[in-house]
Amino acid sequence: MLPQLIIPRTNLELNPIIITSPIVRSGTTLLQRLITSAPNGMIFGENAANEIQFFMNYFTTRQLFFAQGKHHWDAMRQMVERGDVNEWIADLLPPIDNYLDKLGETCFNMAQFYKGYANQQGATVWGVKIAGWNLPALRLMRLMMPGSKILYIFRDPVDCIKSAWATNMIQAEEDMLNLAKMYSESATQLLDHFQHGELYFINYQELISNPEKVIAQLESITGASGIDPSVMEHRINTFKGDTQRDPSGQGTIPPAELSESDMQKIREIADPVFQRMIAQKGA
């Protein structure tokens, strides 16, 4: 269990949509594009997501650092305030409670900025996307921003790995197997931890085959209104003009081919949890 942590008061105003997945190449960018196509939606990308996580982790680390020895720093400050400076005071700080309150406000100021900027553009539905956020990261995100919602898009692990190989994210069989294990472990942890309604599963294949149904679900879950279904007509998985990997220059890198043996190895590792997520989505 997470220890008792301070949640900055202003964080109660933060209500981001968090888009993530078991591993890369699962469809997080497609969800981002869909929600951002709504007049009231704006989902920021991976730089913003990594930044929020960095500051959130820093704030948490500082809380844990001071948790057991708070009295030491407060005693040092009180000694100085009495006029005694003839001790080792290299770690002098203001009152720790005040310090942590201000640090929390500071660390989540960028999240407030992203929300504020989105709101200025008329987007009341805002958030960030990044593939592969694991259970510890998502637990902390939900704890620190109780108003957040997690959209967890999952795809056939073989298709994820074909796409990852095509984009040079993996280049060897060992990489392939490690990515399959990451898929299995990450998704299993989330399934075992989060209760129904805390995390919203989005089946990539269902989104492709029945976009009207899934888009309606996305609008209901997030509050995004007027998602443009024509986004689904554009298959984009890289920058347009990436002619080195995409000869067409249209932003679509075709998947790599895998041997039957390789696909079987992936399925043995990751298919059980893939089937669990399909069942969970249908529950």
Secondary structure, DSSP 8 states (H G I E B T S, - for coil): --------GGGGG---EEEE-SSSSSSHHHHHHHHHHSTTEEEE-HHHHHHHHHHHHHHHHHHHHHHTTHHHHHHHHHHHHTT---S--TT--S-HHHHHHHHHHHHTHHHHHHHHHHHHTT--EEEEE-TT--HHHHHHHHHH-TT-EEEEEE--HHHHHHHHHHTTS--SHHHHHHHHHHHHHHHHHHHHHS-BTTEEEEEHHHHHH-HHHHHHHHHHHH---S--GGGGG---SS-TT-TTT-TT-SS--------HHHHHHHHHHHHHHHHHHHHHHH-
